[in-house]
Each structure stands twice: as structure tokens, then as C-alpha cells.
Amino acid sequence: MTLTWTDWQAIAVPLVLAIGAVAVLLIDAFWRSATVQLRHTVVTLLTGAVILFGLVFVWAQRDDFKPAFCRPVVEGPAECSLVFEPLTAGLWGVLLIGGLGVVGLSAYRLLSADIPVGEYHFLLLSALVGATTLAGARDLATVVIGLEVVSLPSFALVALRRDRRGSEAALKAFLVSVLSTAVMLFGISYLYGVTGSLHLVTIANRLTGLDPDMKRVAFAAGLFVVVGFAFKIAAVPFHAWLPDTYVGAPVEVTAFLAVVSKSAGVAGLLVLVVTGIAPDGSDLRLVIAILAAVTMTVGNLAALRQREAVRLLAWSSIGQVGFLLAPLAVGDAQAVVGYLAAYVIVTLGAFGAVAVVQRHRPAGLLSDYRGMVRSEPGLAVALIFFLVVLAGLPPGLAGLFTKFAAFQAVIDGHLGWLAIVMAVNVMIGLAVYLRWVAELFLLPADDPFSVDIETPAVVMVSLFTAAAVVVSVLPSTLFALAT
């Protein structure tokens, strides 16, 4: 196969991220004469510059259509393995913003001292390579490769501290990932046997012409693929690994898992549903709707019982996955990407606030936040704003509008029962987040949280707050990502 200029343009972002990952590892390995602070700063700036290049490229080319690694076919459109188009641009933008936010949360004196800097940034960039490849993939082989390139560095990141808790969390996530990949490959093998192709556009065309017996086989095969992705994004009932993994990982890594890794899984499932295995009218979409209803309900109910901040955010993220799956069940890519963008921004902010508190109060209990409105009003106000956005309450209009878009998509898709389940879960979510907000106003039993917050942490939390305010004032920017 001959690579054309269009091919190089389509893979420019994953390619530059990969080059950046190798450069970061080499700098950390061979530049030992520099001080720890200088090396950390240079590695952080290089990682940030590589991700910023990706964002600039996505913004400049957002309206273009660039297929890569294509081959002509006798009938139908050409089969391509990766495509850069407006949907890809929107997903890449969300993933890169999430990655850049995690880099900011890992600046010098914010990243745990026992985490090797070079390895950390190498693994982060490697996972972003897989995430961007997954979001642009248009054949099942590329989907699997992209998903594994996201997953494998993520396990290593969880265990990077090399303590018992992190190792157990990484092992649990690894075993679940192996199982999910096996299930997914089983489904892919049957899809290939039924349709004779791995390319999503060809699969979508051939599924409609199958006889009833083969359609049942194709449905079962697609179900296995969806289940494989359900493991990756921790949809219920394939979610048990997530809370322990989040708690066992360093807070910065937990933020990465909640934002980049989860967004990559949702992006891959969106691509599969919209362009390939679940065309309009497919029974698989009903399966995804049921998965959405169960996931948001279990996630929110479990979050109500949590007394630790990270565990609450872990279960909350499971509930948010349910809301992401709801518009996905009707194939509304714009609602999914808009919701995902708002989720990424406010989740980064919430984890930034949690990281600040846990550096000084490692127990991570919700009671550690009591009295923060009086002792640390700036951080408290920022955290309150992030929580009300997640809850979908004013003035967090970004959360309100993205939830409304999800409701509108579900209602337009004639899934009234799912809209009712979503409404009930919005009420449960209010109880989850407002309970944490209430802790910030309660009088503490002992000394309230008060400390000189590191300047980089102040900068990052302020940036996340500003971004959340902007998308709340201009919510159309969220939905413009997938037009």
C-alpha cells in the first residue's frame, strides 16, 4: 500500500503523539545531569506542546474529510481503516483536552513524588495515541488495536506507584480487560464470518441484506462486541472493577482513567454504533438503551452510599456513562459528544479539587471537606460549581443543556420509558452531589481544611472553572464539536 499525503494528514495527530511519547522517554532516560525540577518541567512542557499541536490541527482541519488506508471495492464506497471527519475532530478535541488537563494536574509538585515522571508522561501519550486511533477507526481490526493501545498503558499507570494497593487495582483492571477483549474478538470473528468484511461501512451495508437466520447470528455477534466495550467503560453489570481501581491509583491517574480512558471507550462505541454494527432499527440499539438505564440507576444509587470522595466520583462516573449511552442508543452523535465534552471539563476540575485536599488529608473522606466554604472559599466555590454542573443544576448550565439534549434525543427516538428512567436518575443525582455540597457548608468537628494551596493547582482549578463557566454561558460550543 502506498501512503498518500491525505493518509499522512489523517494520521498526523496519533503520529505526533507517538513521536512525543518516545521523545519524552528518551529525555528522561538520558538527561540525568539536569535537576529533577528542570527535567520534570521540560517533560511536562513537551507533553503539553505535543497535545496542543493536536488541538491546533483538529481546529484547523475540523471541517475536512480525510480518509486513510483506503482500498476501492467493486460495489459501494471505498473501504478505509481510519477517517478524519467532523465527528472524528470532535472526539479528538474532547480526548486531547482531557489529556492536556491531566498533564496540567501532573505539573511539578503536583504529581506524587514516588511516580517516575518520564514513564508517566510516556504512558499518558501512548494511551492518547490509542484513544485518537480508536476514535478515527473505521474497521474492526483498527478498533481492537486502538482499544488495546489505550488499555495497556492505563494498567501500567495504575501500578506506577508500585505499592500493594496500586498493583492490586492494576491487576483487577488487567484481568477484566483481557476478558472483555476475548469477548469482543469472539463477536468480531462472527461478524466477519457473517458479512465477509472488517470494514464498518461494508458491514453496515451487508447487515441489511442478510436472511433472518444470519441476522440472528449477526445480532449475537454485535452483542458480544457491545459487551466487550461495556467492560471497558464500566457499564453495569460489567463495572465491578472500577471503584477499587480508581481508589488504588494515584489521583492524577484516576483523573486520566475517568476522563481520557472512559471517553476513548465511549468514542469507540459511538463509532461502532453510528457507522457499523447497529444501523437504524437494529435490536442492538435497544440493548444499549437497557444498558444505559441499568447503568445510570446502579451508579447513582451506589454513589449515594459513598463516604469517600474518590469512590463517590467513581460511582458517579458510572452513572454518567448511563447518560452518555442514552443518546447513543438512538444514534445521536451530537448529543453524545456534547455531553462527553462537558463531562470531561467538570470531571477534571472535580479531581483537581480532590487532589488538592488529598495531598493534605490522605483519608479522602467527604468529612474532610467540611467548613471549606469558610476556610478555603475559592477552592470550595470551584468544587461546588463542578458538582452542580454534574448534577445539571443552574448556574451549571453546561450540565443542564447537555442533559436536556440527551432527553431530547431519547424522546425523538421514541424511547419514552428511557426518558422516565433518566428523569428519576436526575433526581437521584441531585441527592448525590448536593450531599457533598452540604459537607462544604457544615461546621467541622475538628480544624477545617486550610492550607497554602500550590500555585500550579490554583492555576489548573481556575482554568477548569473558567472553561466550565464558558461552556455554561455558551453551551452551543459543546454541540458544535460534532456538527
C-alpha positions in Angstrom: 0.0 0.0 0.0 1.3 3.5 -1.0 0.9 6.2 1.6 -0.5 9.4 0.1 -0.4 12.9 1.5 -4.0 12.5 2.7 -3.1 9.4 4.6 -0.3 11.3 6.4 -2.7 14.2 7.2 -5.3 11.8 8.6 -2.9 10.1 11.0 -0.9 13.3 11.9 -2.3 13.6 15.4 -1.7 10.0 16.5 1.7 10.1 14.8 2.9 13.2 16.5 1.6 11.9 19.9 3.6 8.7 19.3 6.8 10.7 18.4 6.3 12.8 21.5 5.9 9.7 23.7 9.3 8.4 22.5 10.9 11.8 22.9 9.7 12.1 26.5 11.0 8.7 27.4 14.4 9.4 25.8 14.8 12.8 27.5 14.0 11.3 30.9 16.3 8.4 30.4 19.4 10.2 29.1 19.2 13.7 30.6 20.3 12.7 34.1 22.5 15.7 34.6 19.5 18.0 35.0 17.8 18.6 38.3 14.6 16.8 39.0 12.6 20.0 38.7 14.1 21.0 35.4 13.6 17.5 33.9 10.0 17.4 35.1 9.3 20.8 33.7 10.8 20.1 30.3 9.0 16.8 30.0 5.7 18.4 31.1 6.1 21.2 28.6 7.0 18.8 25.8 3.9 16.6 26.5 1.7 19.7 26.6 3.2 21.1 23.4 2.5 17.8 21.6 -1.1 17.7 22.7 -1.5 21.4 21.8 -0.3 20.6 18.3 -3.1 18.0 18.1 -5.7 20.5 19.2 -4.5 23.2 16.7 -4.5 20.6 13.9 -8.0 19.4 14.8 -9.3 23.0 15.0 -7.7 23.9 11.6 -9.0 20.8 9.8 -12.3 20.3 11.7 -14.5 20.6 8.5 -12.3 18.4 6.3 -12.8 14.8 5.3 -9.6 12.8 5.1 -9.8 9.1 4.6 -6.7 7.0 5.2 -5.5 3.5 4.2 -8.4 3.0 1.7 -9.0 0.4 -0.9 -11.6 0.6 -3.7 -14.3 -2.1 -3.9 -16.5 -3.3 -6.8 -19.7 -2.1 -5.2 -20.3 0.6 -2.6 -18.0 3.2 -1.1 -14.2 2.6 -0.6 -13.2 0.7 2.5 -11.0 2.8 4.8 -9.3 1.9 8.0 -9.2 5.4 9.5 -11.1 8.5 8.7 -10.7 12.1 9.8 -14.1 13.8 9.5 -16.1 16.3 11.7 -17.2 13.5 14.1 -13.5 12.4 14.5 -12.4 16.0 15.0 -15.0 16.5 17.8 -13.9 13.3 19.5 -10.2 14.0 19.2 -10.8 17.5 20.6 -12.5 16.1 23.7 -9.8 13.5 24.2 -6.9 15.9 23.7 -8.5 18.5 26.1 -8.8 15.7 28.6 -5.2 14.7 28.2 -4.0 18.3 28.4 -5.9 18.7 31.6 -4.3 15.7 33.2 -0.9 17.0 32.2 -1.7 20.2 34.0 -2.7 18.3 37.1 0.6 16.5 36.9 2.9 19.6 37.0 5.9 19.8 39.2 5.0 19.5 42.9 1.5 18.2 42.0 2.4 14.8 40.7 3.2 12.3 43.5 6.9 12.2 44.3 7.0 8.4 44.0 5.8 8.3 40.4 8.6 8.3 37.7 7.9 11.3 35.6 9.3 10.1 32.2 7.4 6.8 32.4 4.2 8.6 33.5 4.2 11.0 30.5 5.3 8.3 28.1 2.3 6.1 29.1 -0.1 9.0 29.1 0.9 10.0 25.5 0.8 6.3 24.4 -2.7 6.0 25.7 -3.7 9.1 23.8 -2.3 7.6 20.6 -4.6 4.6 21.1 -7.6 6.9 22.1 -7.3 9.1 18.9 -6.8 6.0 16.7 -9.9 4.4 18.2 -12.0 7.5 17.6 -11.0 7.6 14.0 -11.1 3.8 13.3 -13.4 2.6 10.6 -12.6 -1.1 10.6 -12.8 -3.6 13.4 -9.1 -4.5 13.4 -8.1 -0.9 13.9 -10.8 -0.6 16.7 -9.3 -3.5 18.6 -5.7 -2.2 18.2 -6.7 1.3 19.3 -8.6 0.0 22.3 -5.7 -2.1 23.5 -3.2 0.7 23.0 -5.5 2.8 25.3 -5.9 0.0 27.8 -2.4 -1.4 28.3 -0.7 2.0 29.2 -3.7 2.6 31.5 -2.9 -0.5 33.6 0.7 0.5 33.8 -0.3 4.0 35.0 -2.4 2.5 37.8 0.5 0.4 39.0 3.1 3.1 38.5 3.4 3.9 42.2 4.5 0.3 42.8 2.6 -0.2 46.1 0.4 -3.0 47.0 -2.9 -1.1 46.6 -2.0 0.1 43.1 -0.7 -3.3 42.0 -4.0 -5.0 43.1 -6.0 -2.3 41.3 -4.0 -2.7 38.1 -4.2 -6.5 38.2 -8.0 -6.3 38.6 -8.3 -3.9 35.7 -6.0 -6.0 33.5 -7.9 -9.3 34.1 -11.2 -7.6 33.3 -9.7 -6.1 30.1 -8.4 -9.5 29.0 -11.8 -11.0 29.4 -13.5 -8.1 27.6 -11.1 -8.3 24.7 -11.7 -12.0 24.4 -15.4 -11.5 24.3 -15.1 -8.7 21.8 -12.8 -10.7 19.5 -15.3 -13.6 19.6 -18.0 -11.3 18.4 -15.8 -9.8 15.7 -14.9 -13.2 14.4 -18.6 -14.0 13.9 -19.3 -10.6 12.3 -16.5 -11.2 9.9 -17.9 -14.7 9.1 -21.4 -13.3 8.5 -20.6 -10.2 6.5 -17.2 -11.1 5.0 -15.6 -7.8 5.9 -14.0 -6.0 8.9 -14.7 -2.5 7.5 -17.6 -0.8 9.2 -19.1 0.8 6.1 -19.3 -2.6 4.4 -20.6 -4.3 7.5 -23.4 -1.7 7.8 -24.4 -2.2 4.1 -24.4 -6.0 4.3 -26.3 -6.4 7.6 -29.5 -5.1 6.0 -29.4 -7.8 3.3 -28.9 -10.8 5.5 -31.6 -13.6 5.8 -33.3 -13.9 9.2 -31.1 -16.7 10.4 -27.9 -14.8 9.6 -29.4 -11.7 11.2 -29.8 -13.5 14.5 -26.1 -14.6 14.3 -25.1 -11.0 13.5 -27.1 -9.7 16.4 -25.4 -12.1 18.8 -22.0 -11.2 17.4 -22.7 -7.5 17.8 -23.9 -8.1 21.3 -20.5 -9.6 22.2 -18.8 -6.6 20.8 -21.0 -4.2 22.8 -20.4 -6.3 25.9 -16.7 -6.0 25.3 -16.9 -2.2 25.2 -19.3 -2.3 28.2 -16.4 -3.8 30.3 -14.1 -1.1 29.1 -16.4 1.8 30.0 -17.6 0.1 33.2 -21.3 -0.1 32.2 -23.4 -2.1 34.6 -23.2 -5.1 35.1 -19.6 -5.1 33.9 -18.5 -2.4 36.3 -17.2 -4.1 39.5 -13.5 -3.4 38.7 -13.8 0.4 38.5 -14.3 1.7 42.1 -11.3 -0.3 43.5 -9.1 0.7 40.5 -9.9 4.4 41.0 -9.2 4.3 44.7 -6.0 2.3 44.2 -4.5 4.6 41.6 -2.9 8.0 42.3 -5.4 10.8 41.9 -3.8 12.1 38.7 -4.1 8.6 37.2 -7.7 8.3 38.4 -8.5 11.6 36.6 -6.9 10.1 33.5 -9.0 6.9 33.7 -12.2 8.9 34.4 -11.6 11.3 31.6 -9.4 10.0 28.8 -9.8 6.3 29.1 -13.5 6.4 29.6 -14.0 8.9 26.8 -12.0 6.7 24.4 -14.3 3.8 25.2 -17.4 5.8 24.6 -15.9 7.2 21.4 -15.1 3.8 20.1 -18.6 2.5 20.9 -20.1 5.6 19.2 -18.2 4.9 16.1 -19.3 1.3 16.0 -23.0 2.1 16.6 -23.2 5.1 14.2 -21.2 3.7 11.3 -21.3 0.0 11.5 -22.8 -2.7 13.7 -26.0 -1.1 14.8 -27.8 0.7 11.9 -31.2 2.4 12.5 -33.8 -0.1 13.6 -31.2 -2.6 15.0 -32.1 -4.5 18.1 -28.6 -3.7 19.4 -29.8 -0.2 20.0 -32.5 -1.4 22.3 -29.8 -3.4 24.2 -27.7 -0.2 24.6 -30.8 1.6 25.9 -31.4 -1.1 28.5 -27.7 -0.9 29.4 -28.0 2.9 29.8 -31.0 2.6 32.1 -29.4 0.0 34.4 -26.0 1.7 34.4 -27.2 5.2 35.4 -29.5 3.7 38.1 -27.0 1.4 39.7 -24.2 4.1 39.5 -26.3 6.8 41.1 -27.8 4.6 43.8 -24.3 3.3 44.8 -22.9 6.8 44.8 -25.5 7.8 47.5 -23.8 5.3 49.9 -20.2 6.5 49.5 -18.3 8.3 52.2 -15.0 8.8 50.3 -14.6 11.5 47.6 -12.9 9.3 45.0 -15.3 6.4 45.4 -18.2 8.8 45.1 -16.7 10.2 41.8 -16.1 6.6 40.7 -19.7 5.6 41.1 -20.8 8.9 39.8 -18.8 8.3 36.6 -20.7 5.0 36.2 -23.9 6.9 36.4 -22.7 9.5 33.9 -21.9 6.6 31.5 -25.5 5.7 31.6 -26.5 9.2 30.5 -23.9 9.0 27.7 -25.3 5.7 26.5 -28.9 7.1 26.3 -28.4 9.3 23.3 -26.1 6.7 21.8 -29.0 4.3 21.8 -30.7 6.4 19.2 -27.5 7.2 17.3 -27.4 11.0 18.2 -23.7 11.6 17.9 -24.0 15.3 18.6 -25.7 14.8 22.0 -23.1 12.2 22.9 -20.1 14.4 22.0 -21.6 17.5 23.7 -22.3 15.6 26.9 -18.9 14.0 26.8 -17.1 17.4 26.4 -19.0 18.9 29.5 -18.2 15.7 31.5 -14.5 15.9 30.7 -14.1 19.5 31.8 -16.0 19.3 35.1 -14.6 15.9 36.0 -11.1 17.2 35.6 -12.0 20.1 37.8 -13.5 17.9 40.5 -10.5 15.6 40.5 -8.2 18.7 40.7 -10.0 19.8 43.8 -9.9 16.3 45.3 -6.2 16.1 44.5 -5.5 19.3 46.5 -7.4 18.0 49.5 -6.0 14.5 49.5 -2.4 15.8 49.4 -3.0 17.1 52.8 -5.7 14.8 54.1 -5.0 11.4 52.6 -8.0 9.6 54.0 -10.1 11.2 51.3 -13.4 11.3 53.3 -16.2 13.6 52.5 -16.0 14.9 56.0 -12.5 16.3 55.2 -14.3 18.9 53.1 -16.4 20.3 56.0 -16.1 24.0 56.5 -14.2 24.6 53.3 -16.5 27.4 52.3 -15.1 29.4 55.3 -11.5 28.2 55.3 -10.8 27.9 51.5 -13.7 29.7 49.8 -12.0 29.8 46.3 -11.5 26.1 46.1 -14.9 25.4 47.7 -16.8 27.6 45.2 -15.0 25.9 42.3 -15.8 22.4 43.6 -19.4 23.4 44.2 -19.7 24.7 40.6 -18.3 21.4 39.2 -20.7 19.4 41.3 -23.8 21.4 40.2 -22.7 21.1 36.6 -22.6 17.3 37.1 -26.0 17.5 38.7 -27.4 19.6 35.9 -28.4 22.5 38.1 -28.2 26.2 37.4 -25.8 28.0 37.3 -24.1 25.0 35.8 -25.9 25.4 32.6 -23.5 23.1 30.7 -24.8 20.1 32.6 -28.4 21.3 32.3 -28.2 21.7 28.5 -26.3 18.5 27.8 -28.8 16.6 29.9 -31.7 18.3 28.1 -30.1 17.3 24.7 -29.8 13.7 25.9 -33.5 13.8 26.9 -34.5 15.4 23.6 -32.6 12.7 21.6 -34.2 9.9 23.6 -37.7 11.3 23.2 -37.2 11.9 19.5 -36.1 8.3 19.2 -39.4 7.1 20.7 -37.9 5.7 23.9 -40.2 7.3 26.4 -39.5 4.7 29.1 -35.8 5.6 29.0 -36.6 9.3 29.4 -38.6 8.4 32.5 -35.7 6.4 33.9 -33.4 9.4 33.1 -35.7 11.8 34.9 -35.7 9.6 38.0 -31.9 9.4 37.9 -31.5 13.1 37.6 -33.3 13.4 41.0 -31.0 10.7 42.5 -28.0 12.5 41.1 -29.2 15.7 42.8 -29.0 13.9 46.1 -25.6 12.5 45.3 -23.9 15.8 44.5 -25.8 18.1 46.9 -24.9 15.8 49.8 -21.2 16.7 49.0 -22.1 20.4 48.6 -23.7 20.3 52.0 -20.5 19.0 53.6 -18.7 22.1 52.4 -21.1 24.3 54.4 -21.3 22.2 57.6 -19.3 23.2 60.7 -16.3 20.8 61.1 -15.9 18.7 64.2 -12.2 19.5 64.2 -9.9 22.0 62.4 -11.3 22.9 59.0 -9.2 22.2 55.9 -6.9 25.1 55.4 -3.6 25.1 53.7 -1.4 27.1 51.3 -2.6 25.5 48.0 0.2 25.1 45.5 0.3 27.7 42.8 0.1 25.2 39.9 -3.0 23.7 41.5 -4.6 27.1 41.8 -3.9 27.8 38.1 -5.3 24.5 36.9 -8.5 24.5 39.1 -9.1 28.1 37.9 -8.7 27.1 34.3 -11.2 24.3 34.7 -13.6 26.6 36.4 -13.3 29.2 33.7 -13.8 26.6 31.0 -16.9 25.3 32.8 -18.2 28.8 33.1 -17.6 29.5 29.4 -19.4 26.3 28.2 -22.3 27.1 30.6 -22.6 30.6 29.1 -22.1 29.3 25.6 -23.4 25.7 25.6 -23.6 25.7 21.8 -19.8 25.3 21.7 -20.3 21.8 23.2 -22.6 20.7 20.5 -20.6 22.3 17.7 -17.9 19.7 18.3 -19.9 17.1 16.4 -21.7 19.0 13.7 
